[in-house]
Amino acid sequence: MSHTRLWVAAAIIALVVIIGFVLSVPHTRDITETLQGSTATTIPQVTVRDSYKKGVHTITGTVEMPNACATVSAEANIAIGSDASSTPNILVAVTMVDDEGVCLQLPTQASFKTSVSTTTARLPLVVTINGAVATTTSP
């Protein structure tokens, strides 16, 4: 009889441990809901510097990436407004591609460099990140 009591006690303890484990471990559906809710698209601030020499604007800058595995590239063009009275500006299109692999999720500063030829020394800069206009600062 004592062996039966031990088996019943062991079964009750094992059942309590299993139920506690199932209730305390997060479920997969809970994690995906949290990830989908936190993917708000925010445009990071860009620091840019423009230098003009011999007809060429060289634009360098830094942008904060979500992790070190993401890649950044930039391309500059002269953008002219729709009407004749508007002044042209330099459009710097920054492309930031997130890496889908396993990467430590720490924000990282990435630098970029691009250039465009023009005859005007002082042109305003408009910076976009993946098509959305970004706020800029100068060092």
C-alpha positions as CSV (number, residue, x, y, z in Angstrom):
1,M,0.0,0.0,0.0
2,S,2.8,2.5,0.7
3,H,4.1,2.2,-2.9
4,T,0.6,3.2,-4.2
5,R,0.6,6.3,-1.9
6,L,4.1,7.3,-3.2
7,W,3.0,6.9,-6.8
8,V,-0.1,9.0,-6.2
9,A,1.9,11.7,-4.5
10,A,4.5,11.7,-7.3
11,A,1.7,11.9,-9.9
12,I,0.1,14.8,-8.1
13,I,3.4,16.7,-7.8
14,A,4.2,16.0,-11.5
15,L,0.8,17.2,-12.5
16,V,1.2,20.5,-10.5
17,V,4.7,21.0,-12.1
18,I,3.4,20.4,-15.7
19,I,0.4,22.7,-15.2
20,G,2.5,25.4,-13.7
21,F,5.0,25.2,-16.6
22,V,2.2,25.4,-19.2
23,L,0.6,28.4,-17.6
24,S,3.9,30.3,-17.0
25,V,5.5,29.9,-20.5
26,P,4.5,32.6,-23.0
27,H,2.5,31.2,-26.0
28,T,3.6,31.8,-29.6
29,R,0.5,33.8,-30.4
30,D,1.3,36.2,-27.5
31,I,4.8,36.9,-28.9
32,T,3.6,37.6,-32.4
33,E,0.9,40.0,-31.2
34,T,3.5,41.9,-29.2
35,L,5.9,42.1,-32.2
36,Q,3.2,43.2,-34.6
37,G,2.1,45.9,-32.2
38,S,5.6,47.3,-31.8
39,T,6.5,47.7,-35.5
40,A,5.5,51.3,-35.6
41,T,7.4,53.0,-38.4
42,T,9.5,55.9,-37.1
43,I,11.8,57.9,-39.3
44,P,15.2,58.3,-37.6
45,Q,16.9,61.7,-37.5
46,V,19.7,62.2,-40.0
47,T,22.8,64.3,-39.5
48,V,24.1,65.6,-42.8
49,R,27.0,67.7,-43.9
50,D,27.3,69.3,-47.4
51,S,30.5,70.5,-48.9
52,Y,30.8,72.2,-52.3
53,K,34.0,72.2,-54.3
54,K,34.5,72.7,-58.0
55,G,30.9,72.2,-59.0
56,V,30.3,69.0,-56.9
57,H,28.2,68.8,-53.7
58,T,29.5,66.0,-51.5
59,I,26.9,65.0,-48.9
60,T,28.0,62.9,-45.9
61,G,25.8,61.9,-43.0
62,T,24.9,59.5,-40.3
63,V,21.6,57.8,-39.5
64,E,20.6,55.6,-36.6
65,M,19.8,52.0,-37.6
66,P,17.9,49.5,-35.6
67,N,20.9,47.1,-35.5
68,A,24.4,46.6,-36.9
69,C,23.2,44.1,-39.5
70,A,21.0,46.7,-41.4
71,T,22.5,48.3,-44.5
72,V,22.4,51.9,-45.6
73,S,22.9,53.5,-49.0
74,A,22.3,57.0,-50.4
75,E,21.8,58.7,-53.8
76,A,21.6,62.4,-54.5
77,N,19.8,64.2,-57.3
78,I,18.8,67.7,-58.2
79,A,15.0,68.2,-57.7
80,I,13.3,71.0,-59.5
81,G,9.9,72.2,-58.3
82,S,6.8,72.1,-60.5
83,D,6.6,75.8,-61.1
84,A,9.4,78.1,-62.5
85,S,9.5,80.3,-59.3
86,S,10.5,77.5,-57.0
87,T,14.2,77.0,-56.2
88,P,15.9,73.7,-56.9
89,N,17.1,71.6,-54.1
90,I,19.2,68.5,-53.5
91,L,17.2,65.4,-52.8
92,V,19.2,62.8,-50.8
93,A,17.4,59.4,-51.0
94,V,18.7,57.2,-48.2
95,T,17.7,53.5,-48.4
96,M,17.8,51.5,-45.2
97,V,17.3,47.8,-45.4
98,D,16.7,45.8,-42.3
99,D,18.5,42.4,-42.1
100,E,16.1,39.6,-41.3
101,G,18.8,37.4,-39.8
102,V,19.8,36.9,-36.2
103,C,21.4,40.2,-35.0
104,L,21.8,41.9,-31.7
105,Q,19.1,44.5,-31.5
106,L,21.1,47.6,-30.5
107,P,20.8,50.9,-32.3
108,T,23.9,51.7,-34.3
109,Q,25.1,54.8,-36.2
110,A,25.7,54.2,-39.9
111,S,27.4,56.7,-42.2
112,F,26.7,57.3,-45.9
113,K,28.3,59.5,-48.6
114,T,27.0,60.6,-51.9
115,S,27.7,63.4,-54.4
116,V,25.9,65.4,-57.1
117,S,27.2,67.9,-59.7
118,T,25.6,71.4,-59.9
119,T,26.6,75.0,-60.7
120,T,24.9,76.5,-57.6
121,A,26.8,76.4,-54.4
122,R,24.0,76.9,-51.9
123,L,21.1,74.6,-52.4
124,P,18.7,73.3,-49.7
125,L,18.9,69.6,-48.8
126,V,15.8,67.3,-48.6
127,V,16.6,63.9,-47.1
128,T,14.2,60.9,-47.4
129,I,14.6,57.5,-45.7
130,N,12.9,54.8,-47.7
131,G,10.7,57.4,-49.3
132,A,9.6,59.3,-46.2
133,V,10.9,62.8,-45.5
134,A,13.3,62.8,-42.5
135,T,14.3,65.5,-40.1
136,T,17.9,66.6,-40.5
137,T,20.5,68.3,-38.3
138,S,23.9,69.7,-39.2
139,P,27.0,69.1,-37.1
